[in-house]
Amino acid sequence: MNLASQSGETSSGLLFANFNQDYTSLAVGSKSGYKLFSLNSVDKLEQIYESTDTEDVCIVERLFSSSLVAIVSLSAPRKLKVCHFKKGTEICNYSYSNTILAVKLNRQRLIVCLEESLYIHNIRDMKVLHTIRDTPANPAGLCALSISNDNCYLAYPGSATIGEAQVFDTINLRAVTMIPAHDSPLAAMAFDCTGTKLATASEKGTVIRVFNIPDGQKLFEFRRGVKRCVTICSLAFSTDCVFLSASSNTETVHIFKLESPKEKSGPPEEPTTWSGYLGKVLMASTTYLPAQVSEMFNQGRAFATVRLPFSGHKNVCSLATVQKLPRLLVASSDGYLYIYNVDPQDGGECTLMKQHKLDGGVEGSGSDILEPPEKATAPQSYAATVSKPSSSSSPARQGSAGSTGSGGFGGGAGIYVEEHGAVGGSCTMPEEELAHDNLNLDDDSEFPPIVQQSD
C-alpha cells in the first residue's frame, strides 16, 4: 500500500515522508535531499541511502525493496526523475504540463497525478499508456494505487464537491466504477494489498468506509469520532488485510478491525448492568429508527487506539510487521518516526516502543547520481533491458496514450513526447546486458537491470 503524505515545510526541514508498498522501508524528503530507511528493527532505524544531489525533495517514492526511486523537487515541480539509487544513475526524466502532486508505483504501473489529470506509465519502459484528462480539481493530488498484480486499480476523486471515488483499471485502461462514498469531498483513500478493498474518508473526517472492489459494495463503516474539522492524514491496511489504521491532525490514531458481526466469536453476552440493557434495547430499535440514527448505531468503533505525543502535525501511518510482531508506525512532520506495539487479540491502548529522529544524526551519504550523457551517440531505451532481445535497428515505435492522445517512443534517443505536448522526457539505459524475461521487480540486483557504461 501506498501511503504518500506531502507536508509543508516545518522546523524539522522535512517536506515528505512515505512508506514503501509493503512497509519495509521509509522514504523521507527534505530541503537537503532525501533518505531511505530500513524498517526491520524497532530499536534501530537503519539508513539505507542518503542523497544530497537534489535539494528540496517534495516527493520520493521507492518501488518495494528495489533500487528504483521516483523523485520530484520543489525547484522543478513539473519534472519527474526516475533513478537507480544503488548505482547512482538517473534512468529517465519526464516533464509535465503542471505541478506533480503525487507519484504512485507498483510492479506494473507508475502513476503521475496532476491537479486535473493523471498519467499512467508502464513501469517496464516508462511509456505513457493512458492519460486521464479533465479530472475534477484535485489540488491535494489525492489518489491510491493497488499493489496487486491481479487487481491493479487506481482510485481518484470523481468530484470536487462530494465524496465520489472513481476506480480505474490500469491494466485494461478502462473505468470500472464510481463509488458514492461520502457526502463531503474525499480526504484520504487506500487499497488493501489484494486490491479488492478500498477505504475512504471525507473532509469531515468522522466516518471511515470500506468498499468491495470492483463492484463498489459497502463492506464496513467505522466511526472515527464526532469532532468536526478533523483532517484525515492517512489510511493504511495491515498486510494481512485484517486491520485498518486512520491518522489525523489530532493526537489519536484509530485502528479498526475488519470483521462482520457474524465473525465475532461466541454467542452474544446478556447485559448485566442497566446501561448494558439499555444499549441492547437501542441496538434492537435500529430496525425502526430513522436511517441516519440507525446507521450511527451500526457503525464500528475503534479496536485499538494510539495517543501520539503531538497534535496538528501532518503524518503518515502504516500497520507493519516488525520483528514478527504487529506495529503501528507513524512518520510525522515533526521529524520523528514513532513505533507502537499493537495487541492483535485484545486491542486497546497501544504502547509506544521507540521514536527515531529522521532529520539528522545518521552518518553516511549516498554516491553521487550520474547525469545521463548529453550526447546521445546511440543510447538504448529503458525498455530494451526488460524485454526480449530485438534487432540492432530500433525504429521509432508508436505508443498509445489511450483514447486521449498518442505519441512515439524514439528508439534512438529514447524521447517520448505526447501529441499535445503535455509530457516530454528522455530515458537512457545501456542495452549490452539484457535482463531476464521474467524480472523480479522486488529484487535489488535485478531491477532496474542497469550496468555502468564504460568509457
Backbone torsions as a table, in degrees:
resi	resn	phi	psi	omega
1	MET	NA	142.5	-177.0
2	ASN	-97.4	126.3	-176.5
3	LEU	-125.8	61.7	-179.7
4	ALA	-66.7	140.3	176.6
5	SER	-146.5	95.0	-178.2
6	GLN	-93.5	112.9	-176.3
7	SER	-108.4	161.9	177.6
8	GLY	-73.2	170.1	-178.0
9	GLU	-65.5	138.0	179.7
10	THR	-130.1	177.0	178.1
11	SER	-62.9	-22.8	179.1
12	SER	-75.7	-16.0	-179.0
13	GLY	84.5	-1.4	-179.5
14	LEU	-77.8	139.2	177.7
15	LEU	-115.2	-20.0	-173.2
16	PHE	-159.1	145.6	172.9
17	ALA	-150.3	135.6	178.7
18	ASN	-159.4	145.4	175.1
19	PHE	-86.4	152.5	174.6
20	ASN	-74.4	-177.6	-167.3
21	GLN	-66.7	-29.5	-179.9
22	ASP	-112.2	16.6	174.6
23	TYR	61.5	30.4	178.1
24	THR	-97.5	-10.3	177.0
25	SER	-149.0	163.3	-178.6
26	LEU	-127.4	132.6	176.6
27	ALA	-108.7	134.9	-177.8
28	VAL	-130.5	126.0	175.7
29	GLY	-105.9	143.6	-177.6
30	SER	-147.1	-177.8	179.7
31	LYS	-64.4	-27.9	-175.7
32	SER	-94.6	-7.9	-179.1
33	GLY	148.0	-138.3	176.5
34	TYR	-147.4	157.5	179.2
35	LYS	-133.7	151.0	173.7
36	LEU	-120.5	132.5	-179.3
37	PHE	-120.7	144.6	173.0
38	SER	-87.7	144.1	-177.3
39	LEU	-116.7	42.3	-177.9
40	ASN	-96.3	4.4	-179.7
41	SER	-143.8	146.5	176.6
42	VAL	-81.2	-42.4	-172.5
43	ASP	-79.8	-23.9	-175.9
44	LYS	-129.8	131.3	175.6
45	LEU	-102.0	103.2	-174.9
46	GLU	-85.0	124.2	176.2
47	GLN	-81.9	122.3	-180.0
48	ILE	-84.0	-39.8	-171.5
49	TYR	-160.0	148.2	172.5
50	GLU	-138.0	132.9	176.6
51	SER	-121.6	130.3	175.6
52	THR	-117.2	11.8	-178.8
53	ASP	-75.5	-29.0	-179.8
54	THR	-116.2	119.3	-179.5
55	GLU	-88.2	161.7	174.9
56	ASP	52.6	54.1	179.9
57	VAL	-77.6	113.6	-176.8
58	CYS	-101.3	-12.5	173.2
59	ILE	-143.5	130.1	170.6
60	VAL	-145.4	117.0	-177.0
61	GLU	-122.4	130.5	178.4
62	ARG	-105.8	140.3	177.8
63	LEU	-86.4	103.1	-179.3
64	PHE	46.1	-127.5	-179.8
65	SER	-103.9	15.6	-179.8
66	SER	-78.5	178.9	178.7
67	SER	-92.3	7.5	-178.9
68	LEU	-84.8	125.2	175.6
69	VAL	-131.6	144.3	175.6
70	ALA	-111.1	131.1	-170.1
71	ILE	-130.7	139.3	171.9
72	VAL	-134.1	138.8	179.6
73	SER	-118.5	158.2	178.3
74	LEU	-67.0	-26.2	-179.7
75	SER	-73.5	-23.9	176.7
76	ALA	-137.8	70.6	-170.9
77	PRO	-69.8	-10.7	178.6
78	ARG	-99.9	2.3	-174.8
79	LYS	-112.5	128.3	176.2
80	LEU	-105.3	127.3	175.0
81	LYS	-110.1	131.2	175.7
82	VAL	-110.0	122.2	-171.9
83	CYS	-127.9	157.4	169.6
84	HIS	-105.6	99.1	-168.9
85	PHE	-70.2	-29.6	-178.7
86	LYS	-70.8	-31.6	178.5
87	LYS	-96.6	-0.4	179.7
88	GLY	60.4	40.4	-173.7
89	THR	-124.1	133.5	171.9
90	GLU	-85.7	118.9	-178.1
91	ILE	-76.9	-50.7	179.9
92	CYS	-161.7	168.1	174.9
93	ASN	-143.7	149.0	-179.4
94	TYR	-134.3	142.4	175.9
95	SER	-113.5	141.8	-175.7
96	TYR	-120.6	169.2	-173.9
97	SER	-76.5	-12.8	-178.0
98	ASN	-149.3	177.5	-177.9
99	THR	-62.9	135.0	175.7
100	ILE	-79.3	121.4	-176.5
101	LEU	-100.0	-25.9	179.7
102	ALA	-160.6	151.2	174.9
103	VAL	-132.2	131.6	179.2
104	LYS	-123.9	142.9	-177.3
105	LEU	-131.5	142.7	160.6
106	ASN	-142.6	-171.1	-173.1
107	ARG	-74.2	-7.0	-179.8
108	GLN	-119.1	-30.8	-172.3
109	ARG	-131.9	151.7	169.1
110	LEU	-123.7	125.5	-176.4
111	ILE	-110.4	130.7	174.3
112	VAL	-114.9	122.2	-175.9
113	CYS	-107.1	120.6	171.0
114	LEU	-105.1	177.0	-174.7
115	GLU	-63.4	-34.1	-177.0
116	GLU	-131.2	23.7	176.9
117	SER	-163.0	159.0	176.6
118	LEU	-132.9	137.7	178.3
119	TYR	-111.3	130.6	-179.8
120	ILE	-108.7	113.0	179.3
121	HIS	-102.8	146.3	167.3
122	ASN	-78.7	118.7	-172.1
123	ILE	-69.0	-17.7	-178.9
124	ARG	-78.7	-23.9	177.2
125	ASP	-136.3	3.0	178.5
126	MET	61.4	18.0	176.7
127	LYS	-73.8	139.8	175.0
128	VAL	-74.8	114.9	-179.3
129	LEU	-88.6	-32.8	-174.0
130	HIS	-160.2	147.5	175.5
131	THR	-124.3	124.1	175.2
132	ILE	-96.9	108.9	-173.4
133	ARG	-102.0	161.6	173.3
134	ASP	53.4	43.9	174.0
135	THR	-74.2	158.3	175.6
136	PRO	-56.3	148.1	-178.6
137	ALA	-50.0	126.1	-175.2
138	ASN	-134.9	67.1	-172.8
139	PRO	-63.7	-21.2	178.8
140	ALA	-86.5	-6.7	-178.2
141	GLY	65.7	35.3	-177.8
142	LEU	-73.5	124.1	174.5
143	CYS	-166.1	162.8	179.5
144	ALA	-141.0	141.9	179.9
145	LEU	-125.8	127.6	177.6
146	SER	-70.1	146.0	178.6
147	ILE	-94.5	-0.1	-178.0
148	SER	-76.9	136.8	175.3
149	ASN	-72.6	-28.3	-178.2
150	ASP	-82.8	-32.7	-178.6
151	ASN	-126.9	75.3	-172.6
152	CYS	-89.7	76.2	-173.7
153	TYR	-101.9	150.7	172.9
154	LEU	-116.4	136.3	176.2
155	ALA	-122.7	140.2	178.4
156	TYR	-153.2	161.9	-177.8
157	PRO	-63.2	132.5	177.6
158	GLY	-93.9	-2.9	-179.9
159	SER	-154.8	151.0	176.6
160	ALA	-95.5	-6.2	-175.2
161	THR	-115.8	-24.9	176.4
162	ILE	-131.2	168.3	-172.6
163	GLY	-87.8	63.0	176.0
164	GLU	-92.1	135.6	177.6
165	ALA	-111.3	118.7	177.3
166	GLN	-91.2	128.5	178.9
167	VAL	-109.8	130.1	-174.5
168	PHE	-127.1	134.3	177.9
169	ASP	-84.9	110.6	-175.0
170	THR	-82.4	-6.8	175.8
171	ILE	-88.9	-51.1	178.9
172	ASN	-88.5	-3.7	174.7
173	LEU	55.4	58.1	178.4
174	ARG	-150.7	151.7	175.9
175	ALA	-69.4	140.5	-176.8
176	VAL	-104.4	-54.8	-177.9
177	THR	-161.0	157.7	172.5
178	MET	-114.6	120.8	-175.4
179	ILE	-102.6	119.6	173.6
180	PRO	-78.5	84.1	-167.8
181	ALA	-82.2	-40.7	-174.8
182	HIS	-146.5	163.6	175.4
183	ASP	-78.3	-33.8	179.8
184	SER	-94.7	159.8	179.7
185	PRO	-57.2	151.2	-178.5
186	LEU	-69.1	145.9	177.3
187	ALA	-120.5	-24.7	-178.5
188	ALA	-156.5	148.5	176.5
189	MET	-147.4	151.1	176.2
190	ALA	-158.9	138.4	172.1
191	PHE	-91.0	153.0	168.6
192	ASP	-81.3	174.4	-172.4
193	CYS	-69.4	-16.8	178.9
194	THR	-90.0	-11.9	-177.5
195	GLY	73.3	14.5	-178.9
196	THR	-106.0	-2.0	177.5
197	LYS	-134.9	139.0	177.0
198	LEU	-126.0	122.6	176.4
199	ALA	-97.5	140.4	-179.0
200	THR	-135.7	152.5	172.6
201	ALA	-141.7	150.1	-178.8
202	SER	-103.1	176.8	178.2
203	GLU	-65.3	-22.6	176.7
204	LYS	-68.9	-38.4	169.3
205	GLY	79.5	13.5	-177.2
206	THR	-97.5	-24.5	-175.7
207	VAL	-126.2	134.6	174.4
208	ILE	-109.9	130.5	179.0
209	ARG	-121.3	148.7	178.7
210	VAL	-124.1	129.3	-176.1
211	PHE	-118.4	148.9	173.9
212	ASN	-78.3	139.9	178.5
213	ILE	-119.2	131.5	17.5
214	PRO	-99.0	-2.8	-171.7
215	ASP	-79.2	-14.9	176.1
216	GLY	81.4	10.9	179.6
217	GLN	-69.9	137.8	179.0
218	LYS	-74.3	126.8	-178.6
219	LEU	-102.5	-43.2	-176.2
220	PHE	-140.1	154.6	175.7
221	GLU	-142.7	123.6	-176.4
222	PHE	-122.4	140.8	177.4
223	ARG	-98.6	116.6	178.5
224	ARG	-78.2	-33.1	179.7
225	GLY	168.1	-179.3	179.7
226	VAL	-111.7	-3.2	-179.6
227	LYS	-67.1	134.5	179.9
228	ARG	-87.2	168.8	178.2
229	CYS	58.5	39.4	174.5
230	VAL	-100.3	129.9	-179.7
231	THR	-102.0	115.1	176.5
232	ILE	-73.8	123.0	-179.4
233	CYS	-85.9	-43.1	-177.6
234	SER	-158.5	153.1	172.2
235	LEU	-121.7	143.0	-179.9
236	ALA	-152.8	128.2	172.8
237	PHE	-82.9	151.9	170.4
238	SER	-73.1	160.3	-176.4
239	THR	-67.5	-19.9	175.5
240	ASP	-93.1	4.0	175.8
241	CYS	64.1	21.1	-179.3
242	VAL	-95.8	-29.9	-175.5
243	PHE	-121.5	156.4	178.3
244	LEU	-136.7	125.8	178.8
245	SER	-104.8	150.0	178.4
246	ALA	-139.3	118.8	176.6
247	SER	-109.1	156.8	-176.2
248	SER	-144.3	-169.1	177.1
249	ASN	-86.0	9.9	172.0
250	THR	-95.8	-178.7	-178.8
251	GLU	-86.1	2.0	-175.2
252	THR	-111.3	131.5	170.0
253	VAL	-107.6	129.7	-179.6
254	HIS	-101.9	139.3	174.9
255	ILE	-120.1	122.4	-178.8
256	PHE	-107.9	149.0	177.6
257	LYS	-105.3	128.5	-176.9
258	LEU	-87.7	84.0	176.5
259	GLU	-141.6	138.2	177.5
260	SER	-81.7	160.9	-179.5
261	PRO	-54.0	-35.3	-178.1
262	LYS	-69.8	-19.4	-179.6
263	GLU	-83.5	-14.6	-179.8
264	LYS	-71.3	129.9	-172.7
265	SER	-70.7	148.7	173.4
266	GLY	81.1	158.0	177.8
267	PRO	-71.8	156.1	179.4
268	PRO	-62.3	136.2	-178.7
269	GLU	-78.4	141.1	176.0
270	GLU	-76.1	137.7	-179.4
271	PRO	-64.8	142.3	-179.9
272	THR	-113.1	-5.1	179.8
273	THR	-126.9	165.1	179.6
274	TRP	-62.3	-41.9	-179.5
275	SER	-65.3	-35.9	178.2
276	GLY	-67.0	-40.1	177.9
277	TYR	-64.7	-41.8	178.9
278	LEU	-63.1	-40.3	178.4
279	GLY	-61.8	-39.5	178.9
280	LYS	-65.2	-39.6	178.2
281	VAL	-64.3	-42.7	-179.8
282	LEU	-64.6	-40.7	178.8
283	MET	-64.3	-38.6	178.5
284	ALA	-66.2	-29.3	-176.6
285	SER	-76.4	-8.8	-177.0
286	THR	-65.5	-13.3	-179.5
287	THR	-73.0	-21.7	-179.4
288	TYR	-126.3	2.7	174.8
289	LEU	-75.6	160.4	175.3
290	PRO	-54.0	151.3	-172.4
291	ALA	-56.7	-43.1	-177.3
292	GLN	-65.2	-39.4	178.6
293	VAL	-69.6	-43.8	178.9
294	SER	-59.9	-40.5	-179.3
295	GLU	-63.0	-39.2	-179.6
296	MET	-63.8	-40.5	179.7
297	PHE	-66.5	-30.8	-176.4
298	ASN	-87.4	-5.2	-179.7
299	GLN	-73.8	138.2	179.6
300	GLY	-73.1	151.5	177.3
301	ARG	-105.9	169.1	-176.0
302	ALA	-64.2	134.7	175.5
303	PHE	-78.7	-35.8	178.8
304	ALA	-147.6	158.1	179.8
305	THR	-137.0	155.6	175.7
306	VAL	-126.3	133.7	175.9
307	ARG	-103.5	106.0	-179.9
308	LEU	-75.3	153.7	179.8
309	PRO	-81.8	21.5	-179.0
310	PHE	-156.5	168.0	169.3
311	SER	-147.0	155.3	178.8
312	GLY	90.8	-7.7	178.5
313	HIS	-92.2	139.6	171.6
314	LYS	-69.4	146.7	-175.6
315	ASN	-155.9	166.0	175.6
316	VAL	-134.0	137.1	-175.3
317	CYS	-120.3	161.8	174.4
318	SER	-150.7	152.4	174.4
319	LEU	-108.1	100.8	-172.3
320	ALA	-117.6	161.3	171.1
321	THR	-102.9	112.2	-179.5
322	VAL	-120.3	123.7	-175.6
323	GLN	52.8	45.6	172.7
324	LYS	69.4	9.2	179.1
325	LEU	-124.3	148.0	179.8
326	PRO	-71.9	134.2	-179.8
327	ARG	-135.7	151.6	168.8
328	LEU	-103.3	125.2	179.3
329	LEU	-111.9	132.3	179.1
330	VAL	-128.6	117.6	173.8
331	ALA	-100.8	124.3	-171.4
332	SER	-118.6	155.7	178.1
333	SER	-70.8	-4.4	173.4
334	ASP	-78.3	-3.3	174.3
335	GLY	97.2	16.5	-177.8
336	TYR	-129.5	152.9	168.4
337	LEU	-108.2	124.3	-179.7
338	TYR	-106.9	133.9	-179.1
339	ILE	-120.4	124.2	-178.2
340	TYR	-119.8	146.0	171.0
341	ASN	-79.1	142.8	176.5
342	VAL	-123.2	128.6	176.7
343	ASP	-87.5	107.7	-175.5
344	PRO	-73.6	-12.1	-179.5
345	GLN	-94.3	-51.0	-173.2
346	ASP	-106.7	-14.8	179.5
347	GLY	66.3	-134.3	179.7
348	GLY	82.4	-159.4	-178.9
349	GLU	-73.2	128.6	-179.3
350	CYS	-87.2	151.3	-174.9
351	THR	-101.7	131.4	176.0
352	LEU	-73.1	122.5	-179.3
353	MET	-98.2	-39.4	-175.4
354	LYS	-161.0	151.1	169.4
355	GLN	-132.2	137.6	-175.9
356	HIS	-122.7	138.4	178.3
357	LYS	-79.5	136.3	-174.4
358	LEU	-104.6	-14.4	-169.8
359	ASP	-113.3	31.8	176.5
360	GLY	158.6	171.8	176.2
361	GLY	83.8	2.0	179.3
362	VAL	-109.5	124.5	-176.7
363	GLU	-80.3	160.1	175.1
364	GLY	95.4	145.8	177.8
365	SER	-141.6	157.1	-177.3
366	GLY	-77.4	164.1	176.8
367	SER	-71.6	156.9	-178.6
368	ASP	-63.9	140.0	175.6
369	ILE	-78.9	129.2	-179.9
370	LEU	-83.4	131.4	176.4
371	GLU	-76.3	146.7	176.7
372	PRO	-63.1	148.3	-177.6
373	PRO	-61.2	141.6	-179.0
374	GLU	-71.7	-34.8	-179.4
375	LYS	-92.9	113.8	-179.2
376	ALA	-88.1	77.7	-176.9
377	THR	-66.5	-37.7	170.8
378	ALA	-174.2	49.3	-179.1
379	PRO	-66.0	141.2	-177.7
380	GLN	-94.0	162.1	-174.4
381	SER	-77.4	154.3	176.3
382	TYR	-58.9	-36.4	-178.0
383	ALA	-63.8	-29.0	-173.4
384	ALA	-63.5	-28.6	-176.8
385	THR	-84.6	-8.4	-179.5
386	VAL	-120.4	17.5	177.9
387	SER	-132.6	175.4	179.5
388	LYS	-68.9	153.2	179.9
389	PRO	-57.2	141.8	178.2
390	SER	-121.8	179.4	-179.7
391	SER	-67.2	162.3	-176.8
392	SER	-65.2	-31.4	177.4
393	SER	-82.2	137.9	-175.9
394	SER	-126.2	82.1	178.4
395	PRO	-67.1	154.8	178.9
396	ALA	-61.5	135.2	178.8
397	ARG	-104.2	145.1	176.7
398	GLN	-87.6	125.9	-178.5
399	GLY	-112.2	136.8	-179.1
400	SER	-84.4	141.2	171.8
401	ALA	-111.6	42.3	178.9
402	GLY	70.4	-147.7	-178.2
403	SER	-85.4	1.3	-172.1
404	THR	-109.9	-0.5	179.6
405	GLY	164.0	167.5	178.5
406	SER	-146.9	166.3	-179.0
407	GLY	-163.8	-176.4	-180.0
408	GLY	-117.6	144.9	175.7
409	PHE	-107.8	101.6	-172.8
410	GLY	-67.7	126.4	179.8
411	GLY	-73.5	-27.8	-177.5
412	GLY	-71.7	-67.2	-177.7
413	ALA	-96.8	-1.2	179.1
414	GLY	66.3	37.7	-176.8
415	ILE	-98.2	131.4	175.2
416	TYR	-118.6	125.3	176.0
417	VAL	-131.2	123.8	-178.4
418	GLU	-72.4	159.2	-173.8
419	GLU	-55.7	-41.7	-176.3
420	HIS	-93.1	9.1	175.9
421	GLY	76.8	13.8	-176.3
422	ALA	-76.5	-29.0	-177.9
423	VAL	-129.4	134.6	172.5
424	GLY	-143.9	143.9	-179.3
425	GLY	-174.2	-176.5	179.9
426	SER	-143.4	147.4	175.3
427	CYS	-128.5	131.8	177.7
428	THR	-133.3	118.8	175.8
429	MET	-146.1	140.9	178.0
430	PRO	-70.9	148.1	-176.4
431	GLU	-108.2	4.4	-174.3
432	GLU	-61.1	-36.3	-178.3
433	GLU	-116.1	111.2	-178.9
434	LEU	-84.0	149.8	-177.6
435	ALA	-84.0	175.9	175.6
436	HIS	-65.0	157.3	175.6
437	ASP	-64.6	-38.9	179.2
438	ASN	-113.6	102.3	-178.1
439	LEU	-83.5	143.3	168.8
440	ASN	-92.7	99.7	-174.4
441	LEU	-72.8	-1.4	178.8
442	ASP	-100.0	6.0	-174.2
443	ASP	-109.0	126.1	-176.7
444	ASP	-59.4	-37.9	-173.0
445	SER	-79.4	-14.8	-176.3
446	GLU	-104.4	-32.9	-172.2
447	PHE	-128.6	132.5	-11.3
448	PRO	-73.8	147.4	-174.7
449	PRO	-81.6	68.9	-175.8
450	ILE	-95.1	144.6	169.0
451	VAL	-125.3	145.4	180.0
452	GLN	-69.9	136.7	178.4
453	GLN	-77.2	135.9	177.5
454	SER	-83.2	156.5	-178.6
455	ASP	-67.1	NA	NA
